[in-house]
Amino acid sequence: MSSEHSTALAHQFDSPEQQKESATLGMWFFLAQEALFFGGLFVTYLLYRWRDPSAFAAGSHELDIVLGGFNTVVLIGSSLTMALAVRAAQTDRRRQLVGFLLATGGLGLVFLVVKYFEYAEKWHHHLIPGDAFHFAGPPGERTELFFSLYFAMTGMHALHMVIGVAVLAWILKRARAGEFGSHYYNPVECFGLYWHFVDIVWIFLFPLLYLIGRHYQAGG
Amino acid sequence: MSAHESAGKSYLEDGHGLKSWLLTFDHKRIGILYLLGVSFFFLLGGFFALLVRLELLTPQGDLLSPDAYNHVFTMHGVFMVFFFLIPAIPGTLGNFLLPIMIGAKDVAFPKLNLLSWYVFMAGGALTMYGLFTGGVDTGWTFYPPYSSLYSSSAVLPVGLGVFVNGFASILTGVNFMVTVHRMRAPGMTWFRLPLFVWSHYATSLIMVLGTPVVAITLVLLVLERLFHFGFFDAAKGGDPVLFQHLFWFYSHPAVYIMILPSMAVISELVAAFARKRIFGYHAVAFASIGIAVLGFLVWGHHMYVSSQSVYAGVVFSLLTMLVAIPSAIKVFNWTFTLYKGSVALEMPMLYAMGFLGLFTIGGLTGVFLGTLGFDVHVHDTYFVVAHFHYVMVGGTIMGYLGGLHYWWPKMTGRMYSKFWGLTSGWLVFVGFNLTFFPQFLLGVQGMPRRYHAYPDEWQVLNVLSGAGASVLGVGLLLPVVYFLWSLKHGPIAGPNPWGAFGLEWQTTSPPPTTNFLETPVIVHEAYDYESRAAGPAAETAPTSGR
C-alpha cells in the first residue's frame, strides 16, 4: 500500500510504526469489503440450495472431488509457505523469504492449472450454464443454477488468485532487490493477509460445492 | 511529494501545469479534481432532469417517445446517484478537509486517493460510453428482467461503469477510516474530533461494507445478461426478487452515504455561525454511527409490494422508523445549538437553515413511506419521487452548496460576492420547493412515476413543478459564475473569514501543501468558542500552532 519510498517513511507519516499500523489496518478494512463481496455470492447460494437441495446434490456429484481435494491441500500449503515468508521477512532471512515467496506463487499456479482442467472437463460435458447447458436430470430442477453458482463462485475466487499471483510477482521482485527486512516488511505482511483471505474463501467453497453430493449419495 | 522544499507554499502554487494536477497525491488537489468531476456529472444529470420536466409540461407525450423518456429518467438517476450524490461531499469537501481537521499532513494512502479519482472517472467514462451507444431504459435500479431479458439498451457498459465506480467509493472509505484511526494529531482524541469527521467516518463504514454487495450483484447481472447464467431468471429457477434484495442492501445504505456527509457539513455550519459548541456533541456523533448501522437493516422497505412476506414487511417497517430517532437527534440538537445563540446569518448559514427545514420534510415523509399501509397506497407514485428529492436535493445538495460556500475561501483564498451568493441561495430554496412540493400532491392523487404522459387534471401541478425546476436550475448555475469570478476578482479572504473555530481555520487560505507548517497539538474540545472568548490566554493558543 505504501510503496513510494520502499524502505523510507512516506511523507504523510510521522513514524514507521504509524506507517505499519496504517497499512495493516487498511488491509483489514479492505478484507472486510472482500468478505461482503463474496457474501453476495454466498447468500445467493444459500437461497437456491435451500429451495432445491436435491438439484444441488445432483450437480455437486458432477464435480471432481479428487482434483478439488488436491487443490484444497495445495492452497493450505501455500498459506503455510506465505506465513513462513512473512516470518522470514521479519527475521531478516532474505534468501528464505525469496524461497517461500516462490513456493507460494508456485502453489498458486498449480491451483490455477488444476482449476483450468476442471473447467475444461465441464465444457466437454456441456455443464457450462447458458444456452448450451445440458444435464440429464429431472426437468424443472435448479441444476443449471448450481453450475452458474459453481462458475461464478470459483471463477471469482480464481480471479482473486490470478490477481494474487500477479501482486506476488511484484513483491518477489522487490524481495530479490533486498527491500524487505525487520525494518520494513509491510507489503509482505499485507499481501500475506490477502493470500490467507483468498485461501479461507476456498475453505468454504470446497465443502459447499464439492462435498454435498457425497453426503446425499451416502444417505440415499 | 516534495514536502520539504515546498513548505510554506500554498497547495495551489506548489507545482503548475496539468501534469502537476493529474499526478498529484495531495488530498487538497484531489478534492479539487473531484469537484470538477462531480460538477460535470451534475450538469449532465441536470440536463436529463430538464428533459423530464419539459416532457411533463403537457399531458401528452409530445417531446419524447415513451422509450426515449425511459432512457432520459434512467440516465438522470444513474448520473445523479452514482456519479454526483455519492461522491460529491466525501470526494470534494471530505478529501480537502478531513486530514486538515484532524491535524494530519495527508490521508493515510495518498496514492490510493488519487487512484480513487481515476477509478471514479473511468466508471463515469464507461457509463457515458453506454449513454452514447444506446443508453439505458431500466431505471437506475437495473431491476431484472428489465435489465436482463427485456432491454435492448446498453445495460452492460452502464452496469460495468457503476461497478467500477463502486471501487472509488471503497478506496475513499478505507482511506478515510484508516486516516481517522491512525493520523490524528497529538491531543486530537476521538471526542475532540469535529462532527464533520465523525459523520465522514460513518459514511466510510457504509462505503466499505455496502458497496461490495452492489458490486457483486452487478457482476451477477452481467453474467446473466452475457452468458444467460440465470441467477435472476425465473425460467431457470432463479429469482428476480433476489436482485432487489441484494441491490437495496447497498442502495438503501447508499442513501445514508449521500445524507451523512451533508449532515457533517451542517454540524460545522451551525456551530460556526451560532458561535457555540454543538448541543449534545456526543449524541450527534453517535447518531451518525447509529444511522450507518440502522441503515443496513431497512432495505426491505423498498420491497413492500415485491412479494416480500408481510411479516418481513412489518419488521422492516419498524426498523425503518427507528432511523428517525438518530436523524431527529441531529435535527433537534442543531436547533438547540441555534437556540439563544447569537446566530450570524452569513451566506452559508442560509443553506444550513434551508437544510433543517427541507430535510425535516424529507425525513418525515420517509416515516410515512416506511409505514407499510401508506406505502402500499403511494408506492411508485410521485410521493416517493418528492420524498427522496427532499432528502437528496433538500438535504444533500443544500449541505453540499452550504459547505462549498463555507469553505470556498479556504480552498481558493478568495471570497465570492455575498449578494450573488444570497440570490442563488434563495433561488435554490424557492425553486426547489416549487419543483418538488407539488409532486407530493401529485403522488397522493396517484400519479405514477416513470410515465411520460398523464391525465389532464394533473397539468397545473406539473407545470408548477416545471416552473420551479427552471428557477432551481438558474439558482444552481449561478454559483458556477460567481465562484469562477471570485478566483480572479474576489477579495482576499484571509485565514479565518468567518471567525470560526477549527483546525482548518488556523492555517493559511489556501493551506500549504503540508497543511500546517508544524504539527498542531490540540488542547481544546471541538467548537470551544466559550474558552476562546474567555480571554487572551486562550486566544493565543491557536496561533502558536495548537
Interface residues (C-beta under 8 A of the other chain):
Chain A: M1 S2 S3 E4 A10 H11 Q12 D14 Q18 E21 S22 L25 G26 F29 F30 A32 Q33 E34 L36 F37 F38 G39 G40 L41 V43 T44 L47 Y48 R51 D52 A55 P129 G130 D131 G140 E141 R142 E144 L145 S148 L149 F151 A152 M156
Chain B: M1 A3 A104 K105 D106 V107 A108 F109 P110 K111 L112 I170 G173 V174 N175 M177 V178 H181 R182 M183 V208 L209 G210 T211 P212 V213 A215 I216 T217 V219 L220 L223 F227 H228 F229 G230 F231 K236 G237 G238 D239 L242 L246 T519
